[in-house]
Amino acid sequence: MSADCVIIELSPHGARVRISSAVRLPPSVALLLISDGLLFDAMVAWRQGDATGLAFKGRHDLRTEDDPAYRSVRALWVELGVRSSEL
């Protein structure tokens, strides 16, 4: 599952994002920062309407990540990056 969100605040330890409250999030999520090729493993810390707080548990640089477990998300990042550069 993937859903678009808007990053409101970003720190080394977490993020505040805006995502529709209609989107049901599991306790563990991943946040993909398309512009930088960074994937954050995160936990949903809180939700209030469309605002969601994420606490980061890990970080992966998709520009250099060679673990086969991240192959599909790296392909998604490449595809999304190409689409966003076409806009």
PDB file of N, CA, C and O in Angstrom:
ATOM      1  N   MET A   1       0.843  -1.175   0.000  1.00  0.00           N
ATOM      2  CA  MET A   1       0.000   0.000   0.000  1.00  0.00           C
ATOM      3  C   MET A   1       0.883   1.230   0.000  1.00  0.00           C
ATOM      4  O   MET A   1       1.909   1.264   0.679  1.00  0.00           O
ATOM      5  N   SER A   2       0.494   2.227  -0.748  1.00  0.00           N
ATOM      6  CA  SER A   2       1.190   3.510  -0.691  1.00  0.00           C
ATOM      7  C   SER A   2       0.162   4.619  -0.715  1.00  0.00           C
ATOM      8  O   SER A   2      -0.932   4.453  -1.254  1.00  0.00           O
ATOM      9  N   ALA A   3       0.512   5.745  -0.134  1.00  0.00           N
ATOM     10  CA  ALA A   3      -0.369   6.903  -0.091  1.00  0.00           C
ATOM     11  C   ALA A   3       0.488   8.156  -0.133  1.00  0.00           C
ATOM     12  O   ALA A   3       1.557   8.211   0.476  1.00  0.00           O
ATOM     13  N   ASP A   4       0.018   9.148  -0.849  1.00  0.00           N
ATOM     14  CA  ASP A   4       0.722  10.424  -0.891  1.00  0.00           C
ATOM     15  C   ASP A   4       0.512  11.164   0.423  1.00  0.00           C
ATOM     16  O   ASP A   4      -0.543  11.070   1.051  1.00  0.00           O
ATOM     17  N   CYS A   5       1.541  11.900   0.819  1.00  0.00           N
ATOM     18  CA  CYS A   5       1.429  12.750   2.001  1.00  0.00           C
ATOM     19  C   CYS A   5       2.271  13.999   1.765  1.00  0.00           C
ATOM     20  O   CYS A   5       3.082  14.058   0.841  1.00  0.00           O
ATOM     21  N   VAL A   6       2.062  14.979   2.608  1.00  0.00           N
ATOM     22  CA  VAL A   6       2.852  16.206   2.573  1.00  0.00           C
ATOM     23  C   VAL A   6       3.666  16.244   3.859  1.00  0.00           C
ATOM     24  O   VAL A   6       3.114  16.118   4.952  1.00  0.00           O
ATOM     25  N   ILE A   7       4.970  16.416   3.730  1.00  0.00           N
ATOM     26  CA  ILE A   7       5.836  16.505   4.906  1.00  0.00           C
ATOM     27  C   ILE A   7       5.794  17.941   5.411  1.00  0.00           C
ATOM     28  O   ILE A   7       6.193  18.869   4.708  1.00  0.00           O
ATOM     29  N   ILE A   8       5.310  18.114   6.632  1.00  0.00           N
ATOM     30  CA  ILE A   8       5.195  19.438   7.239  1.00  0.00           C
ATOM     31  C   ILE A   8       6.484  19.789   7.990  1.00  0.00           C
ATOM     32  O   ILE A   8       7.001  20.899   7.862  1.00  0.00           O
ATOM     33  N   GLU A   9       6.986  18.854   8.758  1.00  0.00           N
ATOM     34  CA  GLU A   9       8.237  19.031   9.512  1.00  0.00           C
ATOM     35  C   GLU A   9       9.043  17.749   9.396  1.00  0.00           C
ATOM     36  O   GLU A   9       8.489  16.649   9.375  1.00  0.00           O
ATOM     37  N   LEU A  10      10.353  17.905   9.321  1.00  0.00           N
ATOM     38  CA  LEU A  10      11.254  16.759   9.215  1.00  0.00           C
ATOM     39  C   LEU A  10      12.446  16.998  10.117  1.00  0.00           C
ATOM     40  O   LEU A  10      13.072  18.057  10.069  1.00  0.00           O
ATOM     41  N   SER A  11      12.757  16.009  10.941  1.00  0.00           N
ATOM     42  CA  SER A  11      13.935  16.091  11.811  1.00  0.00           C
ATOM     43  C   SER A  11      14.671  14.759  11.717  1.00  0.00           C
ATOM     44  O   SER A  11      14.159  13.818  11.111  1.00  0.00           O
ATOM     45  N   PRO A  12      15.850  14.663  12.298  1.00  0.00           N
ATOM     46  CA  PRO A  12      16.572  13.383  12.270  1.00  0.00           C
ATOM     47  C   PRO A  12      15.822  12.249  12.993  1.00  0.00           C
ATOM     48  O   PRO A  12      16.099  11.073  12.758  1.00  0.00           O
ATOM     49  N   HIS A  13      14.881  12.605  13.864  1.00  0.00           N
ATOM     50  CA  HIS A  13      14.211  11.600  14.689  1.00  0.00           C
ATOM     51  C   HIS A  13      12.765  11.307  14.275  1.00  0.00           C
ATOM     52  O   HIS A  13      12.169  10.340  14.748  1.00  0.00           O
ATOM     53  N   GLY A  14      12.203  12.137  13.395  1.00  0.00           N
ATOM     54  CA  GLY A  14      10.822  11.908  13.018  1.00  0.00           C
ATOM     55  C   GLY A  14      10.302  12.968  12.060  1.00  0.00           C
ATOM     56  O   GLY A  14      11.048  13.810  11.561  1.00  0.00           O
ATOM     57  N   ALA A  15       9.000  12.899  11.822  1.00  0.00           N
ATOM     58  CA  ALA A  15       8.373  13.828  10.888  1.00  0.00           C
ATOM     59  C   ALA A  15       6.925  14.052  11.284  1.00  0.00           C
ATOM     60  O   ALA A  15       6.291  13.210  11.920  1.00  0.00           O
ATOM     61  N   ARG A  16       6.423  15.208  10.890  1.00  0.00           N
ATOM     62  CA  ARG A  16       4.993  15.477  10.971  1.00  0.00           C
ATOM     63  C   ARG A  16       4.524  15.569   9.539  1.00  0.00           C
ATOM     64  O   ARG A  16       5.042  16.370   8.761  1.00  0.00           O
ATOM     65  N   VAL A  17       3.545  14.755   9.183  1.00  0.00           N
ATOM     66  CA  VAL A  17       3.053  14.709   7.811  1.00  0.00           C
ATOM     67  C   VAL A  17       1.546  14.967   7.797  1.00  0.00           C
ATOM     68  O   VAL A  17       0.841  14.770   8.786  1.00  0.00           O
ATOM     69  N   ARG A  18       1.090  15.414   6.632  1.00  0.00           N
ATOM     70  CA  ARG A  18      -0.346  15.571   6.415  1.00  0.00           C
ATOM     71  C   ARG A  18      -0.787  14.477   5.449  1.00  0.00           C
ATOM     72  O   ARG A  18      -0.307  14.392   4.318  1.00  0.00           O
ATOM     73  N   ILE A  19      -1.698  13.654   5.914  1.00  0.00           N
ATOM     74  CA  ILE A  19      -2.256  12.556   5.120  1.00  0.00           C
ATOM     75  C   ILE A  19      -3.722  12.434   5.516  1.00  0.00           C
ATOM     76  O   ILE A  19      -4.067  12.574   6.690  1.00  0.00           O
ATOM     77  N   SER A  20      -4.560  12.179   4.563  1.00  0.00           N
ATOM     78  CA  SER A  20      -5.995  12.113   4.833  1.00  0.00           C
ATOM     79  C   SER A  20      -6.289  11.166   5.991  1.00  0.00           C
ATOM     80  O   SER A  20      -5.749  10.062   6.067  1.00  0.00           O
ATOM     81  N   SER A  21      -7.151  11.621   6.885  1.00  0.00           N
ATOM     82  CA  SER A  21      -7.537  10.765   8.016  1.00  0.00           C
ATOM     83  C   SER A  21      -8.327   9.542   7.543  1.00  0.00           C
ATOM     84  O   SER A  21      -8.510   8.591   8.303  1.00  0.00           O
ATOM     85  N   ALA A  22      -8.790   9.562   6.302  1.00  0.00           N
ATOM     86  CA  ALA A  22      -9.492   8.401   5.741  1.00  0.00           C
ATOM     87  C   ALA A  22      -8.533   7.259   5.424  1.00  0.00           C
ATOM     88  O   ALA A  22      -8.966   6.117   5.271  1.00  0.00           O
ATOM     89  N   VAL A  23      -7.235   7.551   5.323  1.00  0.00           N
ATOM     90  CA  VAL A  23      -6.234   6.525   5.051  1.00  0.00           C
ATOM     91  C   VAL A  23      -5.896   5.828   6.368  1.00  0.00           C
ATOM     92  O   VAL A  23      -5.424   6.456   7.315  1.00  0.00           O
ATOM     93  N   ARG A  24      -6.142   4.543   6.407  1.00  0.00           N
ATOM     94  CA  ARG A  24      -5.813   3.763   7.602  1.00  0.00           C
ATOM     95  C   ARG A  24      -4.351   3.376   7.555  1.00  0.00           C
ATOM     96  O   ARG A  24      -3.899   2.722   6.616  1.00  0.00           O
ATOM     97  N   LEU A  25      -3.624   3.779   8.562  1.00  0.00           N
ATOM     98  CA  LEU A  25      -2.195   3.475   8.626  1.00  0.00           C
ATOM     99  C   LEU A  25      -1.937   2.357   9.622  1.00  0.00           C
ATOM    100  O   LEU A  25      -2.525   2.337  10.703  1.00  0.00           O
ATOM    101  N   PRO A  26      -1.058   1.426   9.261  1.00  0.00           N
ATOM    102  CA  PRO A  26      -0.634   0.416  10.241  1.00  0.00           C
ATOM    103  C   PRO A  26       0.323   1.072  11.245  1.00  0.00           C
ATOM    104  O   PRO A  26       0.796   2.183  11.003  1.00  0.00           O
ATOM    105  N   PRO A  27       0.610   0.413  12.346  1.00  0.00           N
ATOM    106  CA  PRO A  27       1.527   1.001  13.343  1.00  0.00           C
ATOM    107  C   PRO A  27       2.924   1.275  12.786  1.00  0.00           C
ATOM    108  O   PRO A  27       3.549   2.269  13.156  1.00  0.00           O
ATOM    109  N   SER A  28       3.421   0.411  11.907  1.00  0.00           N
ATOM    110  CA  SER A  28       4.738   0.604  11.283  1.00  0.00           C
ATOM    111  C   SER A  28       4.538   1.013   9.835  1.00  0.00           C
ATOM    112  O   SER A  28       3.778   0.385   9.099  1.00  0.00           O
ATOM    113  N   VAL A  29       5.233   2.080   9.432  1.00  0.00           N
ATOM    114  CA  VAL A  29       5.129   2.591   8.067  1.00  0.00           C
ATOM    115  C   VAL A  29       6.520   2.931   7.557  1.00  0.00           C
ATOM    116  O   VAL A  29       7.498   2.892   8.304  1.00  0.00           O
ATOM    117  N   ALA A  30       6.591   3.260   6.287  1.00  0.00           N
ATOM    118  CA  ALA A  30       7.841   3.747   5.694  1.00  0.00           C
ATOM    119  C   ALA A  30       7.522   5.085   5.036  1.00  0.00           C
ATOM    120  O   ALA A  30       6.476   5.246   4.408  1.00  0.00           O
ATOM    121  N   LEU A  31       8.423   6.027   5.185  1.00  0.00           N
ATOM    122  CA  LEU A  31       8.286   7.347   4.572  1.00  0.00           C
ATOM    123  C   LEU A  31       9.382   7.484   3.528  1.00  0.00           C
ATOM    124  O   LEU A  31      10.567   7.393   3.847  1.00  0.00           O
ATOM    125  N   LEU A  32       8.984   7.704   2.284  1.00  0.00           N
ATOM    126  CA  LEU A  32       9.931   7.844   1.177  1.00  0.00           C
ATOM    127  C   LEU A  32      10.062   9.318   0.824  1.00  0.00           C
ATOM    128  O   LEU A  32       9.093   9.955   0.414  1.00  0.00           O
ATOM    129  N   LEU A  33      11.242   9.843   0.983  1.00  0.00           N
ATOM    130  CA  LEU A  33      11.545  11.223   0.606  1.00  0.00           C
ATOM    131  C   LEU A  33      12.097  11.175  -0.817  1.00  0.00           C
ATOM    132  O   LEU A  33      13.292  10.963  -1.024  1.00  0.00           O
ATOM    133  N   ILE A  34      11.220  11.374  -1.784  1.00  0.00           N
ATOM    134  CA  ILE A  34      11.562  11.165  -3.194  1.00  0.00           C
ATOM    135  C   ILE A  34      12.731  12.021  -3.631  1.00  0.00           C
ATOM    136  O   ILE A  34      13.635  11.532  -4.310  1.00  0.00           O
ATOM    137  N   SER A  35      12.732  13.292  -3.256  1.00  0.00           N
ATOM    138  CA  SER A  35      13.769  14.215  -3.735  1.00  0.00           C
ATOM    139  C   SER A  35      15.177  13.808  -3.314  1.00  0.00           C
ATOM    140  O   SER A  35      16.141  14.096  -4.023  1.00  0.00           O
ATOM    141  N   ASP A  36      15.307  13.135  -2.158  1.00  0.00           N
ATOM    142  CA  ASP A  36      16.631  12.771  -1.639  1.00  0.00           C
ATOM    143  C   ASP A  36      16.927  11.279  -1.721  1.00  0.00           C
ATOM    144  O   ASP A  36      18.039  10.850  -1.412  1.00  0.00           O
ATOM    145  N   GLY A  37      15.948  10.490  -2.130  1.00  0.00           N
ATOM    146  CA  GLY A  37      16.164   9.043  -2.205  1.00  0.00           C
ATOM    147  C   GLY A  37      16.347   8.405  -0.847  1.00  0.00           C
ATOM    148  O   GLY A  37      17.095   7.437  -0.711  1.00  0.00           O
ATOM    149  N   LEU A  38      15.670   8.935   0.163  1.00  0.00           N
ATOM    150  CA  LEU A  38      15.788   8.395   1.516  1.00  0.00           C
ATOM    151  C   LEU A  38      14.496   7.697   1.910  1.00  0.00           C
ATOM    152  O   LEU A  38      13.401   8.207   1.674  1.00  0.00           O
ATOM    153  N   LEU A  39      14.641   6.535   2.507  1.00  0.00           N
ATOM    154  CA  LEU A  39      13.514   5.752   3.003  1.00  0.00           C
ATOM    155  C   LEU A  39      13.673   5.631   4.510  1.00  0.00           C
ATOM    156  O   LEU A  39      14.703   5.166   4.998  1.00  0.00           O
ATOM    157  N   PHE A  40      12.645   6.054   5.248  1.00  0.00           N
ATOM    158  CA  PHE A  40      12.680   5.986   6.700  1.00  0.00           C
ATOM    159  C   PHE A  40      11.715   4.910   7.186  1.00  0.00           C
ATOM    160  O   PHE A  40      10.545   4.910   6.806  1.00  0.00           O
ATOM    161  N   ASP A  41      12.194   3.999   8.018  1.00  0.00           N
ATOM    162  CA  ASP A  41      11.329   3.068   8.735  1.00  0.00           C
ATOM    163  C   ASP A  41      10.778   3.862   9.917  1.00  0.00           C
ATOM    164  O   ASP A  41      11.539   4.491  10.653  1.00  0.00           O
ATOM    165  N   ALA A  42       9.463   3.835  10.099  1.00  0.00           N
ATOM    166  CA  ALA A  42       8.872   4.690  11.128  1.00  0.00           C
ATOM    167  C   ALA A  42       7.721   3.997  11.835  1.00  0.00           C
ATOM    168  O   ALA A  42       7.142   3.030  11.340  1.00  0.00           O
ATOM    169  N   MET A  43       7.414   4.520  12.996  1.00  0.00           N
ATOM    170  CA  MET A  43       6.236   4.129  13.772  1.00  0.00           C
ATOM    171  C   MET A  43       5.304   5.337  13.815  1.00  0.00           C
ATOM    172  O   MET A  43       5.753   6.478  13.928  1.00  0.00           O
ATOM    173  N   VAL A  44       4.007   5.070  13.723  1.00  0.00           N
ATOM    174  CA  VAL A  44       3.030   6.148  13.883  1.00  0.00           C
ATOM    175  C   VAL A  44       2.976   6.469  15.375  1.00  0.00           C
ATOM    176  O   VAL A  44       2.581   5.632  16.187  1.00  0.00           O
ATOM    177  N   ALA A  45       3.380   7.690  15.724  1.00  0.00           N
ATOM    178  CA  ALA A  45       3.418   8.102  17.126  1.00  0.00           C
ATOM    179  C   ALA A  45       2.081   8.691  17.564  1.00  0.00           C
ATOM    180  O   ALA A  45       1.658   8.510  18.706  1.00  0.00           O
ATOM    181  N   TRP A  46       1.423   9.396  16.651  1.00  0.00           N
ATOM    182  CA  TRP A  46       0.128  10.000  16.958  1.00  0.00           C
ATOM    183  C   TRP A  46      -0.575  10.405  15.669  1.00  0.00           C
ATOM    184  O   TRP A  46       0.057  10.570  14.626  1.00  0.00           O
ATOM    185  N   ARG A  47      -1.898  10.562  15.757  1.00  0.00           N
ATOM    186  CA  ARG A  47      -2.718  11.053  14.632  1.00  0.00           C
ATOM    187  C   ARG A  47      -3.745  12.007  15.204  1.00  0.00           C
ATOM    188  O   ARG A  47      -4.349  11.747  16.245  1.00  0.00           O
ATOM    189  N   GLN A  48      -3.933  13.113  14.510  1.00  0.00           N
ATOM    190  CA  GLN A  48      -4.940  14.096  14.912  1.00  0.00           C
ATOM    191  C   GLN A  48      -5.505  14.707  13.638  1.00  0.00           C
ATOM    192  O   GLN A  48      -4.899  15.601  13.047  1.00  0.00           O
ATOM    193  N   GLY A  49      -6.663  14.221  13.219  1.00  0.00           N
ATOM    194  CA  GLY A  49      -7.236  14.652  11.948  1.00  0.00           C
ATOM    195  C   GLY A  49      -6.329  14.209  10.805  1.00  0.00           C
ATOM    196  O   GLY A  49      -5.977  13.034  10.700  1.00  0.00           O
ATOM    197  N   ASP A  50      -5.953  15.163   9.949  1.00  0.00           N
ATOM    198  CA  ASP A  50      -5.058  14.846   8.832  1.00  0.00           C
ATOM    199  C   ASP A  50      -3.576  14.928   9.207  1.00  0.00           C
ATOM    200  O   ASP A  50      -2.717  14.649   8.371  1.00  0.00           O
ATOM    201  N   ALA A  51      -3.270  15.299  10.431  1.00  0.00           N
ATOM    202  CA  ALA A  51      -1.872  15.395  10.878  1.00  0.00           C
ATOM    203  C   ALA A  51      -1.457  14.073  11.523  1.00  0.00           C
ATOM    204  O   ALA A  51      -2.208  13.471  12.291  1.00  0.00           O
ATOM    205  N   THR A  52      -0.228  13.636  11.187  1.00  0.00           N
ATOM    206  CA  THR A  52       0.307  12.386  11.729  1.00  0.00           C
ATOM    207  C   THR A  52       1.757  12.598  12.136  1.00  0.00           C
ATOM    208  O   THR A  52       2.542  13.180  11.387  1.00  0.00           O
ATOM    209  N   GLY A  53       2.104  12.130  13.310  1.00  0.00           N
ATOM    210  CA  GLY A  53       3.486  12.183  13.780  1.00  0.00           C
ATOM    211  C   GLY A  53       4.149  10.830  13.596  1.00  0.00           C
ATOM    212  O   GLY A  53       3.597   9.796  13.972  1.00  0.00           O
ATOM    213  N   LEU A  54       5.331  10.852  13.016  1.00  0.00           N
ATOM    214  CA  LEU A  54       6.096   9.627  12.780  1.00  0.00           C
ATOM    215  C   LEU A  54       7.391   9.661  13.580  1.00  0.00           C
ATOM    216  O   LEU A  54       8.066  10.690  13.621  1.00  0.00           O
ATOM    217  N   ALA A  55       7.741   8.559  14.208  1.00  0.00           N
ATOM    218  CA  ALA A  55       9.018   8.404  14.911  1.00  0.00           C
ATOM    219  C   ALA A  55       9.878   7.448  14.095  1.00  0.00           C
ATOM    220  O   ALA A  55       9.483   6.310  13.840  1.00  0.00           O
ATOM    221  N   PHE A  56      11.061   7.917  13.684  1.00  0.00           N
ATOM    222  CA  PHE A  56      11.933   7.112  12.834  1.00  0.00           C
ATOM    223  C   PHE A  56      12.649   6.032  13.628  1.00  0.00           C
ATOM    224  O   PHE A  56      13.112   6.255  14.746  1.00  0.00           O
ATOM    225  N   LYS A  57      12.727   4.830  13.005  1.00  0.00           N
ATOM    226  CA  LYS A  57      13.451   3.701  13.587  1.00  0.00           C
ATOM    227  C   LYS A  57      14.693   3.354  12.775  1.00  0.00           C
ATOM    228  O   LYS A  57      15.620   2.730  13.291  1.00  0.00           O
ATOM    229  N   GLY A  58      14.714   3.760  11.495  1.00  0.00           N
ATOM    230  CA  GLY A  58      15.838   3.430  10.625  1.00  0.00           C
ATOM    231  C   GLY A  58      15.805   4.294   9.380  1.00  0.00           C
ATOM    232  O   GLY A  58      14.803   4.941   9.074  1.00  0.00           O
ATOM    233  N   ARG A  59      16.917   4.291   8.672  1.00  0.00           N
ATOM    234  CA  ARG A  59      17.037   5.119   7.470  1.00  0.00           C
ATOM    235  C   ARG A  59      17.842   4.360   6.422  1.00  0.00           C
ATOM    236  O   ARG A  59      18.829   3.697   6.740  1.00  0.00           O
ATOM    237  N   HIS A  60      17.404   4.468   5.158  1.00  0.00           N
ATOM    238  CA  HIS A  60      18.078   3.797   4.052  1.00  0.00           C
ATOM    239  C   HIS A  60      18.263   4.799   2.918  1.00  0.00           C
ATOM    240  O   HIS A  60      17.313   5.468   2.511  1.00  0.00           O
ATOM    241  N   ASP A  61      19.472   4.897   2.418  1.00  0.00           N
ATOM    242  CA  ASP A  61      19.763   5.763   1.276  1.00  0.00           C
ATOM    243  C   ASP A  61      19.607   4.919   0.020  1.00  0.00           C
ATOM    244  O   ASP A  61      20.452   4.071  -0.267  1.00  0.00           O
ATOM    245  N   LEU A  62      18.535   5.143  -0.727  1.00  0.00           N
ATOM    246  CA  LEU A  62      18.248   4.324  -1.899  1.00  0.00           C
ATOM    247  C   LEU A  62      19.222   4.566  -3.045  1.00  0.00           C
ATOM    248  O   LEU A  62      19.261   3.786  -3.996  1.00  0.00           O
ATOM    249  N   ARG A  63      20.008   5.634  -2.967  1.00  0.00           N
ATOM    250  CA  ARG A  63      21.031   5.884  -3.995  1.00  0.00           C
ATOM    251  C   ARG A  63      22.166   4.882  -3.883  1.00  0.00           C
ATOM    252  O   ARG A  63      22.844   4.595  -4.870  1.00  0.00           O
ATOM    253  N   THR A  64      22.380   4.341  -2.670  1.00  0.00           N
ATOM    254  CA  THR A  64      23.498   3.423  -2.456  1.00  0.00           C
ATOM    255  C   THR A  64      23.078   2.075  -1.869  1.00  0.00           C
ATOM    256  O   THR A  64      23.894   1.158  -1.786  1.00  0.00           O
ATOM    257  N   GLU A  65      21.830   1.948  -1.468  1.00  0.00           N
ATOM    258  CA  GLU A  65      21.338   0.706  -0.839  1.00  0.00           C
ATOM    259  C   GLU A  65      21.412  -0.451  -1.837  1.00  0.00           C
ATOM    260  O   GLU A  65      20.869  -0.364  -2.939  1.00  0.00           O
ATOM    261  N   ASP A  66      22.087  -1.534  -1.441  1.00  0.00           N
ATOM    262  CA  ASP A  66      22.192  -2.689  -2.338  1.00  0.00           C
ATOM    263  C   ASP A  66      21.556  -3.952  -1.756  1.00  0.00           C
ATOM    264  O   ASP A  66      21.673  -5.030  -2.338  1.00  0.00           O
ATOM    265  N   ASP A  67      20.884  -3.822  -0.614  1.00  0.00           N
ATOM    266  CA  ASP A  67      20.190  -4.954  -0.007  1.00  0.00           C
ATOM    267  C   ASP A  67      19.015  -5.352  -0.912  1.00  0.00           C
ATOM    268  O   ASP A  67      18.176  -4.509  -1.228  1.00  0.00           O
ATOM    269  N   PRO A  68      18.942  -6.631  -1.335  1.00  0.00           N
ATOM    270  CA  PRO A  68      17.845  -7.073  -2.205  1.00  0.00           C
ATOM    271  C   PRO A  68      16.455  -6.820  -1.615  1.00  0.00           C
ATOM    272  O   PRO A  68      15.485  -6.724  -2.367  1.00  0.00           O
ATOM    273  N   ALA A  69      16.335  -6.711  -0.305  1.00  0.00           N
ATOM    274  CA  ALA A  69      15.041  -6.461   0.335  1.00  0.00           C
ATOM    275  C   ALA A  69      14.466  -5.105  -0.056  1.00  0.00           C
ATOM    276  O   ALA A  69      13.259  -4.888   0.053  1.00  0.00           O
ATOM    277  N   TYR A  70      15.319  -4.197  -0.507  1.00  0.00           N
ATOM    278  CA  TYR A  70      14.874  -2.845  -0.861  1.00  0.00           C
ATOM    279  C   TYR A  70      14.809  -2.626  -2.371  1.00  0.00           C
ATOM    280  O   TYR A  70      14.610  -1.500  -2.827  1.00  0.00           O
ATOM    281  N   ARG A  71      14.976  -3.689  -3.140  1.00  0.00           N
ATOM    282  CA  ARG A  71      14.982  -3.581  -4.605  1.00  0.00           C
ATOM    283  C   ARG A  71      13.678  -2.995  -5.145  1.00  0.00           C
ATOM    284  O   ARG A  71      13.703  -2.123  -6.013  1.00  0.00           O
ATOM    285  N   SER A  72      12.535  -3.472  -4.632  1.00  0.00           N
ATOM    286  CA  SER A  72      11.248  -2.993  -5.163  1.00  0.00           C
ATOM    287  C   SER A  72      10.971  -1.545  -4.782  1.00  0.00           C
ATOM    288  O   SER A  72      10.437  -0.786  -5.591  1.00  0.00           O
ATOM    289  N   VAL A  73      11.327  -1.152  -3.563  1.00  0.00           N
ATOM    290  CA  VAL A  73      11.103   0.242  -3.178  1.00  0.00           C
ATOM    291  C   VAL A  73      12.075   1.169  -3.912  1.00  0.00           C
ATOM    292  O   VAL A  73      11.740   2.318  -4.200  1.00  0.00           O
ATOM    293  N   ARG A  74      13.268   0.674  -4.212  1.00  0.00           N
ATOM    294  CA  ARG A  74      14.212   1.475  -4.996  1.00  0.00           C
ATOM    295  C   ARG A  74      13.656   1.687  -6.403  1.00  0.00           C
ATOM    296  O   ARG A  74      13.765   2.787  -6.947  1.00  0.00           O
ATOM    297  N   ALA A  75      13.065   0.655  -6.997  1.00  0.00           N
ATOM    298  CA  ALA A  75      12.456   0.781  -8.329  1.00  0.00           C
ATOM    299  C   ALA A  75      11.295   1.772  -8.289  1.00  0.00           C
ATOM    300  O   ALA A  75      11.123   2.566  -9.215  1.00  0.00           O
ATOM    301  N   LEU A  76      10.502   1.729  -7.226  1.00  0.00           N
ATOM    302  CA  LEU A  76       9.410   2.685  -7.074  1.00  0.00           C
ATOM    303  C   LEU A  76       9.950   4.105  -6.983  1.00  0.00           C
ATOM    304  O   LEU A  76       9.413   5.017  -7.611  1.00  0.00           O
ATOM    305  N   TRP A  77      11.012   4.295  -6.202  1.00  0.00           N
ATOM    306  CA  TRP A  77      11.626   5.615  -6.059  1.00  0.00           C
ATOM    307  C   TRP A  77      12.099   6.141  -7.414  1.00  0.00           C
ATOM    308  O   TRP A  77      11.865   7.303  -7.746  1.00  0.00           O
ATOM    309  N   VAL A  78      12.760   5.295  -8.190  1.00  0.00           N
ATOM    310  CA  VAL A  78      13.233   5.705  -9.513  1.00  0.00           C
ATOM    311  C   VAL A  78      12.045   6.118 -10.380  1.00  0.00           C
ATOM    312  O   VAL A  78      12.087   7.154 -11.044  1.00  0.00           O
ATOM    313  N   GLU A  79      10.992   5.312 -10.374  1.00  0.00           N
ATOM    314  CA  GLU A  79       9.805   5.621 -11.177  1.00  0.00           C
ATOM    315  C   GLU A  79       9.158   6.932 -10.734  1.00  0.00           C
ATOM    316  O   GLU A  79       8.806   7.759 -11.575  1.00  0.00           O
ATOM    317  N   LEU A  80       9.000   7.130  -9.444  1.00  0.00           N
ATOM    318  CA  LEU A  80       8.388   8.348  -8.938  1.00  0.00           C
ATOM    319  C   LEU A  80       9.263   9.562  -9.230  1.00  0.00           C
ATOM    320  O   LEU A  80       8.753  10.640  -9.536  1.00  0.00           O
ATOM    321  N   GLY A  81      10.575   9.388  -9.136  1.00  0.00           N
ATOM    322  CA  GLY A  81      11.484  10.489  -9.445  1.00  0.00           C
ATOM    323  C   GLY A  81      11.400  10.905 -10.883  1.00  0.00           C
ATOM    324  O   GLY A  81      11.441  12.098 -11.183  1.00  0.00           O
ATOM    325  N   VAL A  82      11.283   9.959 -11.780  1.00  0.00           N
ATOM    326  CA  VAL A  82      11.146  10.262 -13.207  1.00  0.00           C
ATOM    327  C   VAL A  82       9.831  11.004 -13.440  1.00  0.00           C
ATOM    328  O   VAL A  82       9.797  12.005 -14.156  1.00  0.00           O
ATOM    329  N   ARG A  83       8.748  10.511 -12.833  1.00  0.00           N
ATOM    330  CA  ARG A  83       7.443  11.170 -13.017  1.00  0.00           C
ATOM    331  C   ARG A  83       7.453  12.582 -12.476  1.00  0.00           C
ATOM    332  O   ARG A  83       6.919  13.481 -13.126  1.00  0.00           O
ATOM    333  N   SER A  84       8.042  12.817 -11.303  1.00  0.00           N
ATOM    334  CA  SER A  84       8.038  14.144 -10.723  1.00  0.00           C
ATOM    335  C   SER A  84       8.901  15.118 -11.522  1.00  0.00           C
ATOM    336  O   SER A  84       8.627  16.318 -11.541  1.00  0.00           O
ATOM    337  N   SER A  85       9.949  14.602 -12.187  1.00  0.00           N
ATOM    338  CA  SER A  85      10.787  15.499 -13.004  1.00  0.00           C
ATOM    339  C   SER A  85      10.109  15.863 -14.311  1.00  0.00           C
ATOM    340  O   SER A  85      10.484  16.845 -14.952  1.00  0.00           O
ATOM    341  N   GLU A  86       9.103  15.075 -14.719  1.00  0.00           N
ATOM    342  CA  GLU A  86       8.364  15.366 -15.946  1.00  0.00           C
ATOM    343  C   GLU A  86       7.292  16.436 -15.731  1.00  0.00           C
ATOM    344  O   GLU A  86       6.789  17.004 -16.701  1.00  0.00           O
ATOM    345  N   LEU A  87       6.937  16.719 -14.477  1.00  0.00           N
ATOM    346  CA  LEU A  87       5.883  17.701 -14.203  1.00  0.00           C
ATOM    347  C   LEU A  87       6.355  19.113 -14.362  1.00  0.00           C
ATOM    348  O   LEU A  87       5.581  20.049 -14.165  1.00  0.00           O
TER     349      LEU A  87
END
